[in-house]
Structure formats: C-alpha cells, structure tokens
Amino acid sequence: MTNIKDLIRRIKENELTASRFQKVENKILSVLNFRDFFDVLLTEIMDVFKVPYVWITFIEDCETARMILSSARESELLSERVNLISSSLFKGLLGESPTPVLVNTDLKPYFRMLPESRRYLVRSMAISPITVDGKIIGSINQADSDQGRFDPEFDTSLLEQLAVKVSLCLSNVTAHEKLLFLAYHDPLTGLLNRRVMATILKREFGRAKRYSNFLSVVFIDLDDFKKVNDLHGHDAGDRLLKYVADKLIEMTRETDVVARFAGDEFVIVLPETDLAMASSMLERIRAYFLENPMAYGGSVLSVSISFGAASTEDSRIEDSEELLKAADQKLYSVKQERKQGEPEAPAPYI
C-alpha cells in the first residue's frame, strides 16, 4: 500500500513539475525581442520553480551572443545575471552535448560560470545548454544552496525539453531581431542607416529648438577612398569602412548618433553640442586616424578624413534638413579648398 501511495505521490509531483515547465514555455512563446525574452525567462523560472539563482552563460566570440547582449543592454536583470566564458572552458565543463548537466559535488570548476555581479551560495547546479541554428551558444543555469535540489541521479528530460523550447524560441527571436536590425542599420558597418538618422535628426532638432539647446551635425568622408578599392580590392575597402565606423562609435558619446550616409560618407548627430565643440571633437578623431592606420594583409591603409559641420547656432537654419544640407555643403567647400590650395599629395594608402 505504501508503494502505491508513493507512486501516486510521485506521479502527482511529476504532473505538477510538467505543468510548471509548460507555464514557462507558454510565457516565452509570444516574446519576439531579446530583452523581454530573457527577462521573462529568468523571472518565470525563479518564480515558478522557486529557484534562488537563475542566470545565463554565453560563450565568448559568439555572434548571436554579442547580438543578444547588444540588443538587451537596457535589461538590468540580464546585465546582473549573465556571464561570458570561453568556448574551451564551456566545452571542458559540459562537452559538446546539449544534454543538461546536474552537479552537487566538486562544484569549484563550475563556479567560473557564475556571474561576478552577485554573490551565490551554491551547493547544487543544473546547467542546460541552449542552441541557435544547431550551434550551442551558452546555457540556462539554475542553482540552489540545497545540495539535494539538483542531484545527478535525477531525470533531466523536462530540463532538456525546456532547453529545446528555449532554443527554438530563441532562434525565432534572433531571426526577428536580425530583420529589425537590417531595417534600421547599415548591413556592412552596423551603423544606423540614412533613413533612421534623418528621423532622429528631426527629433533632436525639435528638441534643441524647444529647449534652446545647441545641436550640431557633422558630415564626414574618407579622402581618396576610391584608391583603396583600386589598389587593394573591394574587400579592403569594406574592411576600412568597418574600421572607421567602429572607431567613430568608440570616440563619440552614447548620446551621439553615428550613421552611414552613403558610400564612404558618415554623419554624426551631436546633441547639446555647439560648432566649436563639434569641430574640436572631429579634429581629435582626424588626428587619431592619421596616427592609427589599419593593417590589412601585408599593407597599411592610412586613413584621412574630411569633415564639414553645421549647428543650430546659425539662425538661418529652420529645420533638420537644412542643418544636414549645411553640413554637407561645408564638407564640399572644405574638399574644394583643399584641392585648390594644396599641391597634389602622394596617395595615403600604402
């Protein structure tokens, strides 16, 4: 009789556990952006299963992981509950199998998977690898101070089922996010595209006028860029554009907007910045590029930029389109003056 009662109890416990997994799965099925996806996933696992520690581990140098972290950087929960480890360390701990791993002894090697932002009292762990398009990108991790919570003898089939559902949903979210990214960004450089930049500029122009703040716009292009393609090929040209885009992002503020306008032309929108500040910033950027050429194969590709800047300090400018046009005209004038006033220099691309 006792065995029958125990069997019935275990069946009911399994049914309850399965219904809890189903609840988590249903919650994540309708989410189509990274930030909400991981916020919902982590919160639901903690609340539904009463697990004190839940976090995500991503493999470093994984394109999908970088995309997730970039898109979800505004998620406070994810920033506190994420950890990056090397592919070799991940494989050393878990191998290459997607099967969940339960551990409650010899935990020290696994502590390297814990986020550094919080203190964890861990005596047992459940690690469930997650994949995107068949490639393992990391894991969902649960931990408890109770050593018996995740015993290696326990069945992991429901954990594996959840990991599969998470992986499928994550693949859908990734595809959706990629489409959104391409709608707003230049596919080569990753910068905002011209259309989005124009929308942001219009918004910032209205804000500058409303609050009597300065707003500057800078047009940039690469000097003699055509020679790169002619001498080294279009792959070198693409690499150079990406190099310049990355450095522009590094050397501008988070409030600034950097966009690829067309070809080798870039635009930077600088809120709360007057013309003198904008020009000073661009002179520093120009000096940086001259001092830091890009290595490409056995060659060194020097970078020389020209820029034109315009600001709302000019009372004749009445809207964002005129501001952008004024910066473009200034760039054109700068390049014309340089052509007329300087002797022809040797090609800067060696």
C-alpha positions as CSV (number, residue, x, y, z in Angstrom):
1,M,0.0,0.0,0.0
2,T,2.9,2.3,0.9
3,N,4.5,1.7,-2.5
4,I,1.2,2.6,-4.3
5,K,0.9,5.8,-2.2
6,D,4.5,6.7,-3.0
7,L,3.9,6.0,-6.7
8,I,0.7,8.2,-6.7
9,R,2.6,11.0,-4.9
10,R,5.5,10.9,-7.4
11,I,3.0,10.9,-10.3
12,K,1.3,14.0,-8.9
13,E,4.7,15.7,-8.3
14,N,5.8,14.9,-11.9
15,E,2.5,16.3,-13.2
16,L,2.9,19.5,-11.2
17,T,6.5,19.8,-12.4
18,A,5.5,19.3,-16.0
19,S,2.7,21.9,-15.7
20,R,5.2,24.4,-14.3
21,F,7.6,23.8,-17.3
22,Q,4.6,24.2,-19.6
23,K,3.8,27.6,-17.9
24,V,7.3,28.8,-18.5
25,E,7.2,27.6,-22.1
26,N,3.9,29.4,-22.8
27,K,5.3,32.6,-21.4
28,I,8.3,32.8,-23.7
29,L,6.5,31.6,-26.9
30,S,5.0,35.1,-27.6
31,V,8.1,37.2,-27.0
32,L,10.0,38.5,-30.1
33,N,12.8,40.6,-28.7
34,F,15.9,39.7,-26.7
35,R,15.4,41.9,-23.7
36,D,11.9,40.8,-22.9
37,F,12.7,37.2,-23.8
38,F,15.4,36.8,-21.2
39,D,13.6,39.0,-18.6
40,V,10.6,36.7,-18.9
41,L,12.6,33.5,-19.0
42,L,14.7,34.3,-15.9
43,T,11.8,35.7,-13.9
44,E,9.4,32.8,-14.7
45,I,11.9,30.1,-13.8
46,M,12.7,31.8,-10.5
47,D,9.0,32.4,-9.6
48,V,7.5,29.2,-10.9
49,F,10.2,26.8,-9.6
50,K,11.2,28.9,-6.6
51,V,14.9,28.6,-7.6
52,P,17.0,31.2,-5.8
53,Y,19.7,31.5,-8.5
54,V,19.0,31.6,-12.2
55,W,21.3,33.1,-14.8
56,I,22.6,32.8,-18.4
57,T,26.1,31.8,-19.5
58,F,27.1,32.8,-23.1
59,I,30.2,31.6,-25.0
60,E,32.5,34.5,-25.9
61,D,33.1,35.4,-29.5
62,C,29.7,34.0,-30.4
63,E,28.0,36.3,-32.9
64,T,24.5,35.6,-31.6
65,A,25.6,36.2,-28.0
66,R,27.1,39.5,-29.0
67,M,23.9,40.4,-30.8
68,I,21.8,39.4,-27.7
69,L,23.9,41.4,-25.3
70,S,23.9,44.5,-27.6
71,S,20.1,44.4,-28.1
72,A,19.4,43.6,-24.4
73,R,21.9,46.1,-22.8
74,E,19.0,48.0,-21.3
75,S,17.9,44.9,-19.3
76,E,19.0,45.4,-15.8
77,L,18.0,41.8,-14.9
78,L,20.1,40.3,-17.7
79,S,23.1,42.5,-17.1
80,E,23.2,41.2,-13.5
81,R,22.5,37.6,-14.5
82,V,24.8,36.9,-17.4
83,N,28.3,35.6,-17.6
84,L,30.7,35.2,-20.5
85,I,33.2,32.3,-20.7
86,S,35.5,31.0,-23.4
87,S,34.4,28.2,-25.7
88,S,37.2,26.0,-24.5
89,L,36.1,26.4,-20.9
90,F,32.5,25.7,-21.7
91,K,33.3,22.6,-23.6
92,G,35.7,21.5,-20.9
93,L,32.9,21.6,-18.3
94,L,30.0,20.4,-20.4
95,G,31.4,18.8,-23.6
96,E,29.5,19.4,-26.8
97,S,26.3,17.6,-25.9
98,P,23.1,19.6,-25.5
99,T,22.0,17.3,-22.6
100,P,21.6,19.1,-19.3
101,V,24.1,18.5,-16.5
102,L,23.3,18.3,-12.8
103,V,26.1,18.6,-10.3
104,N,26.2,18.7,-6.5
105,T,29.8,17.7,-5.7
106,D,33.2,19.1,-6.9
107,L,31.5,22.3,-7.8
108,K,34.6,24.6,-7.8
109,P,35.3,24.3,-11.6
110,Y,31.6,25.3,-12.3
111,F,31.9,28.4,-10.2
112,R,33.6,30.0,-13.2
113,M,30.1,30.1,-14.9
114,L,28.7,32.3,-12.1
115,P,28.1,36.0,-12.8
116,E,30.5,38.2,-11.0
117,S,27.9,40.9,-10.1
118,R,26.2,38.9,-7.3
119,R,27.1,36.5,-4.5
120,Y,25.8,33.0,-4.9
121,L,25.6,30.3,-2.2
122,V,25.6,27.2,-4.4
123,R,25.7,23.6,-3.4
124,S,23.9,22.1,-6.5
125,M,23.5,23.3,-10.1
126,A,21.5,22.5,-13.2
127,I,23.1,23.6,-16.5
128,S,21.0,23.3,-19.6
129,P,22.8,24.2,-22.9
130,I,20.9,26.3,-25.4
131,T,21.4,26.4,-29.1
132,V,20.7,28.7,-32.1
133,D,20.5,27.1,-35.5
134,G,22.0,24.0,-34.1
135,K,25.1,25.7,-32.5
136,I,25.5,25.8,-28.7
137,I,25.8,29.5,-27.7
138,G,25.6,29.1,-23.9
139,S,23.3,27.7,-21.2
140,I,20.5,28.4,-18.8
141,N,21.7,27.8,-15.3
142,Q,19.9,27.1,-12.0
143,A,21.4,26.8,-8.6
144,D,20.4,26.2,-5.0
145,S,22.0,26.2,-1.6
146,D,20.3,22.8,-1.1
147,Q,22.7,20.1,-2.2
148,G,19.8,17.8,-3.0
149,R,18.0,20.2,-5.2
150,F,19.9,19.1,-8.4
151,D,21.1,15.6,-7.8
152,P,22.9,14.0,-10.7
153,E,20.6,10.9,-10.3
154,F,17.5,12.9,-11.1
155,D,15.8,12.7,-14.5
156,T,16.8,15.7,-16.8
157,S,14.2,15.0,-19.5
158,L,12.0,18.0,-18.5
159,L,15.0,20.3,-18.3
160,E,16.1,19.1,-21.7
161,Q,12.6,19.7,-23.1
162,L,12.7,23.3,-21.7
163,A,16.1,23.9,-23.2
164,V,14.8,22.7,-26.6
165,K,11.8,25.0,-26.4
166,V,14.0,27.9,-25.3
167,S,16.4,27.2,-28.2
168,L,13.6,27.2,-30.7
169,C,12.1,30.4,-29.4
170,L,15.5,32.0,-29.3
171,S,16.1,31.1,-33.0
172,N,12.8,32.8,-33.8
173,V,13.6,35.9,-31.7
174,T,17.1,36.0,-33.3
175,A,15.6,35.9,-36.8
176,H,13.1,38.6,-35.9
177,E,15.8,40.8,-34.3
178,K,18.0,40.4,-37.4
179,L,15.2,41.7,-39.6
180,L,14.7,44.6,-37.3
181,F,18.4,45.3,-37.2
182,L,18.6,45.3,-41.0
183,A,15.6,47.7,-41.2
184,Y,17.4,50.3,-39.1
185,H,21.1,49.6,-39.7
186,D,23.6,49.6,-42.5
187,P,24.5,45.9,-43.0
188,L,28.2,46.4,-43.6
189,T,29.2,48.7,-40.8
190,G,26.4,48.1,-38.3
191,L,25.8,51.8,-38.0
192,L,22.3,53.4,-38.2
193,N,21.2,53.9,-41.8
194,R,20.4,57.2,-43.5
195,R,16.6,56.9,-43.1
196,V,16.8,56.3,-39.4
197,M,19.4,59.1,-38.9
198,A,17.1,61.6,-40.7
199,T,14.3,60.6,-38.3
200,I,16.5,61.0,-35.2
201,L,17.9,64.3,-36.5
202,K,14.4,65.7,-37.0
203,R,13.5,64.7,-33.4
204,E,16.7,66.2,-32.0
205,F,16.3,69.4,-34.0
206,G,12.8,69.9,-32.5
207,R,14.2,69.2,-29.0
208,A,17.0,71.7,-29.5
209,K,14.7,74.4,-30.6
210,R,12.2,73.7,-27.8
211,Y,14.8,73.8,-25.0
212,S,17.1,76.4,-26.6
213,N,20.0,73.9,-26.7
214,F,22.7,73.6,-29.4
215,L,22.6,70.8,-31.9
216,S,25.4,70.1,-34.4
217,V,25.7,67.8,-37.3
218,V,29.0,66.6,-38.9
219,F,29.4,65.2,-42.4
220,I,32.5,63.0,-42.9
221,D,34.0,61.3,-45.9
222,L,37.2,59.4,-46.5
223,D,39.8,61.1,-48.6
224,D,40.8,59.2,-51.8
225,F,38.8,56.2,-50.7
226,K,38.5,55.1,-54.3
227,K,42.2,54.4,-54.4
228,V,41.7,51.7,-51.7
229,N,39.3,49.7,-53.9
230,D,41.5,50.3,-57.0
231,L,44.8,49.2,-55.3
232,H,43.6,46.6,-52.8
233,G,40.2,45.5,-53.9
234,H,36.7,46.0,-52.5
235,D,37.2,43.6,-49.6
236,A,39.9,46.0,-48.3
237,G,37.5,49.0,-48.9
238,D,34.8,47.2,-46.9
239,R,37.2,46.5,-44.1
240,L,38.3,50.1,-44.0
241,L,34.7,51.4,-43.8
242,K,34.0,49.0,-40.9
243,Y,37.2,50.1,-39.2
244,V,36.2,53.8,-39.5
245,A,32.7,53.0,-38.3
246,D,33.9,51.1,-35.2
247,K,36.3,53.9,-34.3
248,L,33.7,56.6,-34.7
249,I,31.4,54.7,-32.3
250,E,34.3,54.4,-29.8
251,M,35.3,58.0,-29.9
252,T,31.8,59.6,-29.7
253,R,29.4,59.8,-26.7
254,E,26.5,57.5,-26.0
255,T,24.1,60.4,-26.7
256,D,25.7,61.0,-30.2
257,V,24.3,59.3,-33.2
258,V,26.7,57.9,-35.8
259,A,25.2,56.8,-39.2
260,R,26.5,55.7,-42.6
261,F,25.0,58.1,-45.1
262,A,26.2,56.6,-48.4
263,G,29.4,55.1,-49.8
264,D,32.3,56.4,-47.7
265,E,30.2,59.2,-46.2
266,F,29.2,59.2,-42.5
267,V,27.1,61.6,-40.4
268,I,27.3,62.3,-36.7
269,V,24.5,64.0,-34.9
270,L,25.7,65.8,-31.7
271,P,23.0,66.9,-29.3
272,E,23.8,69.7,-26.9
273,T,27.0,70.5,-28.8
274,D,28.0,73.8,-30.4
275,L,30.0,74.2,-33.5
276,A,33.3,74.8,-31.7
277,M,32.9,71.6,-29.7
278,A,31.9,69.6,-32.7
279,S,34.9,70.8,-34.7
280,S,37.3,70.1,-31.8
281,M,35.9,66.5,-31.5
282,L,36.4,65.9,-35.2
283,E,39.9,67.2,-35.2
284,R,40.7,64.7,-32.4
285,I,39.1,62.0,-34.5
286,R,41.0,63.0,-37.6
287,A,44.3,63.0,-35.7
288,Y,43.6,59.6,-34.3
289,F,43.0,58.1,-37.7
290,L,46.2,59.6,-39.1
291,E,48.2,58.1,-36.1
292,N,46.4,54.7,-36.3
293,P,46.3,53.3,-39.8
294,M,44.6,50.0,-40.4
295,A,46.6,46.9,-41.1
296,Y,45.4,44.8,-44.0
297,G,47.3,41.7,-45.0
298,G,50.8,42.9,-45.7
299,S,49.7,46.5,-46.3
300,V,49.0,49.5,-44.1
301,L,45.9,51.5,-45.0
302,S,46.2,55.1,-43.7
303,V,43.0,56.9,-43.0
304,S,42.5,60.6,-43.9
305,I,39.1,62.2,-43.3
306,S,37.5,65.5,-44.3
307,F,34.5,66.9,-42.4
308,G,32.0,69.7,-42.5
309,A,30.0,70.8,-39.5
310,A,26.8,72.9,-39.0
311,S,25.0,73.9,-35.9
312,T,21.7,75.4,-34.8
313,E,23.7,78.4,-33.8
314,D,23.1,79.5,-37.4
315,S,19.7,81.3,-37.0
316,R,19.1,80.9,-40.8
317,I,18.6,77.2,-40.4
318,E,15.0,76.5,-39.9
319,D,14.7,72.7,-40.0
320,S,16.7,69.5,-39.7
321,E,17.0,69.1,-43.5
322,E,18.6,72.5,-43.8
323,L,21.0,71.6,-41.0
324,L,22.1,68.4,-42.7
325,K,22.5,70.3,-46.0
326,A,24.6,73.0,-44.4
327,A,27.0,70.4,-43.0
328,D,27.2,68.7,-46.4
329,Q,27.9,72.0,-48.2
330,K,30.6,72.8,-45.6
331,L,32.3,69.4,-46.4
332,Y,32.1,70.1,-50.1
333,S,33.7,73.5,-49.5
334,V,36.5,72.1,-47.4
335,K,37.3,69.5,-50.0
336,Q,37.3,72.0,-52.8
337,E,39.6,74.4,-50.9
338,R,42.0,71.5,-50.2
339,K,42.1,70.6,-53.9
340,Q,42.7,74.2,-54.9
341,G,45.1,75.2,-52.2
342,E,47.4,72.2,-51.7
343,P,49.8,70.5,-54.1
344,E,48.8,67.0,-55.1
345,A,50.0,64.7,-52.3
346,P,51.0,61.1,-52.7
347,A,48.3,58.5,-52.2
348,P,47.8,58.0,-48.4
349,Y,47.2,54.3,-49.0
350,I,50.4,52.3,-49.0
